[in-house]
């Protein structure tokens, strides 16, 4: 059974992704990103928002992440207007590099396979 916090996490994830792609007009957001998950505490005082940024240029990825983090007050305001809940948590954006790590591992495995196939 899905509890209230899980439902809110899913709603927050959807709203934050939509706001960042459609309403936040920060020119520093140049790289592709995805909101992986939202993890809200039981008291709704804070929520970690896990973000993955896809970029070949680390400086552009960092710039995009800073812009996303700085949009937090706007996101909170917009969510409080559209969702009918008593308390909107403070959103803490966390950069999740697990996808980049997975991609790096895949590249290494591909290189090993190539080497093994040539022998």
Residue frames as a rotation matrix with the C-alpha (Angstrom) as fourth column:
UNK 1
0.574 0.819 0.000 0.00
0.819 -0.574 0.000 0.00
0.000 0.000 -1.000 0.00
UNK 2
-0.305 -0.660 0.686 1.30
0.635 -0.678 -0.370 3.44
0.710 0.323 0.626 -0.94
UNK 3
0.008 0.286 -0.958 1.41
0.941 -0.326 -0.090 5.88
-0.338 -0.901 -0.271 1.94
UNK 4
0.873 0.447 -0.196 0.88
0.390 -0.880 -0.271 9.64
-0.294 0.160 -0.942 1.90
UNK 5
0.290 -0.850 -0.440 4.59
-0.292 -0.517 0.805 10.46
-0.911 -0.105 -0.398 1.84
UNK 6
-0.509 -0.460 0.728 5.14
0.484 0.546 0.684 8.26
-0.712 0.700 -0.056 -1.23
UNK 7
0.343 0.725 0.597 2.26
0.933 -0.189 -0.307 9.98
-0.110 0.662 -0.741 -3.03
UNK 8
0.878 -0.051 -0.476 3.66
0.020 -0.990 0.143 13.41
-0.479 -0.135 -0.867 -2.14
UNK 9
-0.130 -0.991 0.024 7.14
-0.045 0.030 0.999 12.40
-0.990 0.129 -0.049 -3.30
UNK 10
-0.360 0.068 0.930 5.73
0.855 0.424 0.300 11.37
-0.374 0.903 -0.211 -6.68
UNK 11
0.704 0.679 0.205 3.72
0.709 -0.660 -0.248 14.61
-0.033 0.321 -0.947 -6.97
UNK 12
0.619 -0.553 -0.558 6.69
-0.143 -0.777 0.613 16.77
-0.772 -0.300 -0.560 -5.95
UNK 13
-0.381 -0.795 0.472 8.88
0.333 0.358 0.872 14.97
-0.863 0.489 0.128 -8.50
UNK 14
-0.027 0.475 0.880 6.36
0.997 0.079 -0.012 15.61
-0.075 0.876 -0.476 -11.27
UNK 15
0.895 0.425 -0.137 5.81
0.427 -0.904 -0.022 19.28
-0.133 -0.039 -0.990 -10.32
UNK 16
0.362 -0.832 -0.420 9.52
-0.102 -0.483 0.870 20.06
-0.927 -0.272 -0.260 -9.90
UNK 17
-0.470 -0.526 0.708 10.42
0.610 0.387 0.692 18.51
-0.638 0.757 0.139 -13.27
UNK 18
0.253 0.675 0.693 7.60
0.962 -0.253 -0.106 20.40
0.104 0.693 -0.713 -14.96
UNK 19
0.906 0.083 -0.416 8.51
0.206 -0.943 0.260 23.72
-0.371 -0.321 -0.871 -13.33
UNK 20
0.050 -0.982 -0.183 12.20
0.010 -0.183 0.983 23.39
-0.999 -0.051 0.001 -14.16
UNK 21
-0.570 -0.296 0.767 11.54
0.694 0.327 0.642 22.54
-0.441 0.897 0.019 -17.80
UNK 22
-0.042 0.689 0.724 8.65
0.928 -0.241 0.283 24.91
0.370 0.684 -0.629 -18.49
UNK 23
0.835 0.544 0.081 8.64
0.465 -0.778 0.422 27.82
0.292 -0.315 -0.903 -16.04
UNK 24
0.488 -0.741 -0.462 12.18
0.292 -0.360 0.886 28.43
-0.823 -0.567 0.041 -14.77
UNK 25
0.933 -0.099 0.347 13.81
0.304 -0.300 -0.904 30.73
0.194 0.949 -0.249 -17.30
UNK 26
0.588 -0.799 -0.128 17.39
-0.266 -0.341 0.902 30.67
-0.764 -0.496 -0.413 -16.09
UNK 27
0.757 -0.296 -0.583 19.87
-0.618 -0.032 -0.786 30.90
0.214 0.955 -0.207 -19.00
UNK 28
-0.279 -0.906 0.319 22.39
-0.957 0.288 -0.020 28.83
-0.073 -0.311 -0.948 -17.00
UNK 29
0.056 0.353 0.934 20.20
-0.227 0.915 -0.333 25.74
-0.972 -0.193 0.132 -17.37
UNK 30
0.066 -0.159 -0.985 21.69
-0.982 -0.183 -0.036 24.57
-0.174 0.970 -0.168 -20.65
UNK 31
-0.837 -0.483 -0.257 22.25
-0.516 0.853 0.081 20.86
0.181 0.200 -0.963 -20.04
UNK 32
0.048 0.846 -0.530 19.79
-0.369 0.509 0.778 18.00
0.928 0.158 0.337 -20.12
UNK 33
-0.843 -0.285 0.456 18.71
-0.517 0.194 -0.834 16.84
0.149 -0.939 -0.311 -16.67
UNK 34
-0.060 0.857 -0.511 16.22
0.003 0.512 0.859 14.59
0.998 0.050 -0.034 -14.97
UNK 35
-0.129 0.139 0.982 14.66
-0.979 -0.174 -0.104 14.51
0.157 -0.975 0.158 -11.53
UNK 36
-0.665 -0.237 -0.708 15.37
-0.254 0.964 -0.084 10.96
0.702 0.124 -0.701 -10.38
UNK 37
-0.031 0.676 -0.736 13.43
0.757 0.497 0.424 11.01
0.652 -0.545 -0.527 -7.13
UNK 38
-0.144 0.063 0.988 12.21
-0.545 -0.838 -0.026 13.07
0.826 -0.542 0.155 -4.21
UNK 39
-0.225 -0.004 -0.974 12.60
0.644 0.750 -0.151 11.89
0.731 -0.662 -0.166 -0.65
UNK 40
-0.008 0.376 0.926 10.47
-0.420 -0.842 0.338 13.86
0.907 -0.387 0.165 1.79
UNK 41
-0.954 -0.278 -0.113 10.71
-0.009 0.403 -0.915 13.46
0.300 -0.872 -0.387 5.55
UNK 42
-0.449 0.829 -0.333 7.60
0.847 0.514 0.139 12.53
0.286 -0.219 -0.933 7.54
UNK 43
-0.139 0.369 -0.919 7.11
0.672 -0.647 -0.361 16.03
-0.728 -0.668 -0.158 8.97
UNK 44
0.528 0.262 0.808 7.25
0.835 -0.330 -0.439 17.64
0.152 0.907 -0.393 5.49
UNK 45
0.704 -0.326 -0.631 9.96
0.082 -0.845 0.529 20.00
-0.705 -0.424 -0.568 6.69
UNK 46
-0.098 -0.746 -0.658 12.51
-0.798 -0.336 0.501 19.05
-0.595 0.574 -0.562 4.04
UNK 47
0.830 0.313 0.461 12.80
0.043 0.788 -0.614 16.94
-0.555 0.529 0.641 0.94
UNK 48
-0.325 -0.943 -0.068 15.87
-0.184 -0.007 0.983 15.78
-0.928 0.332 -0.171 -0.94
UNK 49
0.825 0.510 -0.244 15.51
-0.297 0.024 -0.954 16.13
-0.481 0.860 0.172 -4.69
UNK 50
-0.037 -0.861 0.507 17.92
0.218 0.488 0.845 13.87
-0.975 0.142 0.170 -6.58
UNK 51
0.780 0.222 -0.586 18.98
-0.423 -0.503 -0.754 15.37
-0.462 0.835 -0.298 -9.91
UNK 52
0.077 -0.753 0.653 21.02
0.612 0.553 0.565 13.79
-0.787 0.356 0.503 -12.67
UNK 53
0.553 0.011 -0.833 22.61
-0.474 -0.818 -0.326 16.05
-0.685 0.575 -0.446 -15.28
UNK 54
0.504 -0.332 0.798 23.67
0.698 0.700 -0.150 14.71
-0.509 0.632 0.584 -18.67
UNK 55
0.911 -0.271 -0.312 26.58
-0.375 -0.858 -0.350 16.67
-0.172 0.436 -0.883 -20.08
UNK 56
0.635 -0.772 0.039 29.94
0.682 0.536 -0.497 16.16
0.363 0.342 0.867 -21.71
UNK 57
-0.194 -0.680 0.707 31.19
0.146 -0.733 -0.665 19.40
0.970 -0.025 0.242 -20.19
UNK 58
-0.216 0.070 -0.974 31.57
0.923 0.339 -0.180 19.34
0.318 -0.938 -0.138 -16.39
UNK 59
-0.939 -0.166 -0.301 31.59
0.270 -0.898 -0.348 23.13
-0.213 -0.408 0.888 -16.06
UNK 60
-0.637 0.771 -0.004 28.24
-0.500 -0.409 0.764 23.41
0.587 0.488 0.646 -17.88
UNK 61
-0.037 0.592 -0.805 26.78
0.436 0.734 0.521 20.61
0.899 -0.332 -0.285 -15.74
UNK 62
-0.545 -0.244 -0.802 27.91
0.839 -0.173 -0.517 22.43
-0.013 -0.954 0.299 -12.58
UNK 63
-0.982 0.188 -0.016 26.40
-0.188 -0.976 0.113 25.69
0.006 0.114 0.993 -13.84
UNK 64
-0.315 0.909 -0.271 23.10
-0.256 0.194 0.947 23.97
0.914 0.368 0.172 -14.58
UNK 65
-0.100 0.249 -0.963 23.03
0.779 0.622 0.080 22.40
0.619 -0.742 -0.256 -11.12
UNK 66
-0.850 -0.233 -0.473 23.68
0.486 -0.694 -0.532 25.75
-0.204 -0.682 0.703 -9.41
UNK 67
-0.802 0.596 0.032 20.82
-0.489 -0.687 0.537 27.31
0.342 0.416 0.843 -11.38
UNK 68
-0.088 0.775 -0.625 18.50
0.144 0.631 0.762 24.45
0.986 -0.023 -0.167 -10.40
UNK 69
-0.359 -0.115 -0.926 19.46
0.906 0.194 -0.375 24.83
0.223 -0.974 0.034 -6.73
UNK 70
-0.956 -0.094 -0.279 18.89
0.173 -0.945 -0.277 28.60
-0.238 -0.313 0.919 -6.85
UNK 71
-0.608 0.794 -0.002 15.41
-0.351 -0.266 0.898 28.13
0.712 0.546 0.441 -8.30
UNK 72
-0.723 0.266 -0.637 14.25
0.586 0.724 -0.364 26.45
0.365 -0.637 -0.679 -5.05
UNK 73
-0.764 0.486 -0.426 12.30
0.084 -0.579 -0.811 29.46
-0.640 -0.655 0.401 -3.64
UNK 74
-0.528 0.566 -0.633 10.40
-0.849 -0.382 0.366 29.85
-0.035 0.731 0.682 -6.93
UNK 75
-0.604 0.258 -0.754 9.63
-0.120 0.906 0.406 26.12
0.788 0.336 -0.517 -7.03
UNK 76
-0.832 0.276 -0.482 8.36
0.551 0.301 -0.778 26.17
-0.070 -0.913 -0.403 -3.43
UNK 77
-0.670 0.582 -0.461 6.10
-0.377 -0.802 -0.464 29.14
-0.640 -0.137 0.756 -4.16
UNK 78
-0.467 0.475 -0.746 4.66
-0.824 0.072 0.562 27.56
0.321 0.877 0.358 -7.30
UNK 79
-0.681 0.196 -0.706 4.05
0.225 0.973 0.052 24.23
0.697 -0.124 -0.707 -5.57
UNK 80
-0.830 0.392 -0.397 2.33
0.382 -0.120 -0.916 25.93
-0.407 -0.912 -0.050 -2.65
UNK 81
-0.549 0.645 -0.532 0.01
-0.728 -0.682 -0.076 27.70
-0.412 0.345 0.843 -5.12
UNK 82
-0.268 0.433 -0.861 -0.90
-0.815 0.375 0.442 24.57
0.514 0.820 0.252 -7.08
UNK 83
-0.465 0.107 -0.879 -0.90
0.316 0.947 -0.052 21.79
0.827 -0.302 -0.475 -4.48
UNK 84
0.291 0.664 0.688 -3.39
-0.519 -0.495 0.697 22.01
0.804 -0.560 0.201 -1.68
UNK 85
0.251 -0.282 -0.926 -1.24
0.732 0.682 -0.010 20.95
0.634 -0.675 0.377 1.26
UNK 86
0.945 0.203 -0.258 -0.65
0.328 -0.605 0.725 22.75
-0.009 -0.770 -0.638 4.54
UNK 87
0.508 -0.845 -0.169 3.12
-0.339 -0.376 0.862 22.69
-0.792 -0.381 -0.477 4.41
UNK 88
0.927 -0.344 -0.151 5.52
-0.056 0.271 -0.961 22.66
0.372 0.899 0.232 1.47
UNK 89
0.691 -0.694 -0.201 8.94
0.577 0.363 0.732 21.30
-0.435 -0.622 0.651 2.44
UNK 90
0.420 -0.728 -0.542 12.26
-0.686 -0.646 0.335 22.99
-0.594 0.231 -0.771 1.93
UNK 91
0.995 -0.073 0.067 13.74
0.099 0.728 -0.678 21.33
0.000 0.681 0.732 -1.17
UNK 92
0.261 -0.965 0.007 17.41
-0.543 -0.141 0.828 20.34
-0.798 -0.220 -0.561 -1.00
UNK 93
0.875 0.043 -0.483 18.79
-0.468 0.334 -0.818 19.48
0.126 0.942 0.312 -4.42
UNK 94
0.244 -0.774 0.584 21.35
-0.339 0.496 0.799 16.67
-0.909 -0.393 -0.141 -4.51
UNK 95
0.182 -0.279 -0.943 23.44
-0.982 0.006 -0.191 15.89
0.059 0.960 -0.273 -7.56
UNK 96
0.561 0.066 0.825 23.21
-0.239 0.967 0.086 12.18
-0.792 -0.245 0.559 -8.31
UNK 97
0.011 -0.665 -0.747 26.15
-0.980 -0.155 0.124 10.96
-0.198 0.730 -0.654 -10.36
UNK 98
-0.103 -0.038 0.994 25.19
-0.237 0.971 0.013 7.28
-0.966 -0.235 -0.109 -10.37
UNK 99
0.867 0.435 0.244 24.14
0.132 0.272 -0.953 7.41
-0.481 0.858 0.179 -14.03
UNK 100
0.638 -0.718 -0.280 27.49
-0.725 -0.437 -0.532 8.92
0.259 0.542 -0.799 -15.05
UNK 101
-0.202 -0.694 0.691 29.24
-0.841 0.484 0.241 6.30
-0.501 -0.532 -0.682 -12.93
UNK 102
0.315 0.438 0.842 27.24
0.036 0.881 -0.472 3.54
-0.948 0.179 0.262 -14.63
UNK 103
0.985 0.033 -0.171 28.11
-0.162 -0.182 -0.970 4.94
-0.063 0.983 -0.173 -18.04
UNK 104
0.221 -0.975 0.002 31.82
-0.972 -0.221 -0.080 4.99
0.078 0.015 -0.997 -17.14
UNK 105
-0.197 -0.217 0.956 31.64
-0.473 0.875 0.102 1.35
-0.859 -0.432 -0.275 -15.99
UNK 106
0.715 0.550 0.432 29.89
0.133 0.501 -0.855 0.42
-0.687 0.669 0.285 -19.25
UNK 107
0.786 -0.496 -0.368 32.65
-0.590 -0.424 -0.687 2.11
0.185 0.758 -0.626 -21.27
UNK 108
-0.181 -0.882 0.436 35.29
-0.943 0.281 0.177 0.16
-0.278 -0.379 -0.883 -19.34
UNK 109
0.041 0.284 0.958 33.43
-0.117 0.954 -0.278 -3.12
-0.992 -0.100 0.072 -19.90
UNK 110
0.950 0.307 -0.048 33.10
-0.057 0.020 -0.998 -2.36
-0.306 0.951 0.037 -23.62
UNK 111
0.403 -0.884 -0.234 36.85
-0.895 -0.328 -0.304 -1.69
0.192 0.332 -0.924 -23.81
UNK 112
-0.314 -0.478 0.820 37.60
-0.673 0.722 0.162 -4.99
-0.669 -0.501 -0.548 -22.02
UNK 113
0.475 0.586 0.657 35.29
0.089 0.710 -0.698 -6.86
-0.876 0.390 0.285 -24.42
UNK 114
0.913 -0.174 -0.368 36.98
-0.407 -0.333 -0.851 -5.24
0.025 0.927 -0.375 -27.40
UNK 115
-0.030 -0.990 0.135 40.40
-0.999 0.033 0.022 -6.24
-0.026 -0.134 -0.991 -26.08
UNK 116
-0.232 0.005 0.973 39.26
-0.375 0.922 -0.094 -9.83
-0.898 -0.386 -0.212 -25.39
UNK 117
0.749 0.601 0.279 37.67
0.053 0.365 -0.929 -10.16
-0.660 0.711 0.242 -28.83
UNK 118
0.710 -0.555 -0.433 40.92
-0.679 -0.378 -0.629 -9.04
0.186 0.741 -0.646 -30.52
UNK 119
-0.226 -0.852 0.473 42.98
-0.918 0.349 0.190 -11.74
-0.327 -0.391 -0.860 -28.76
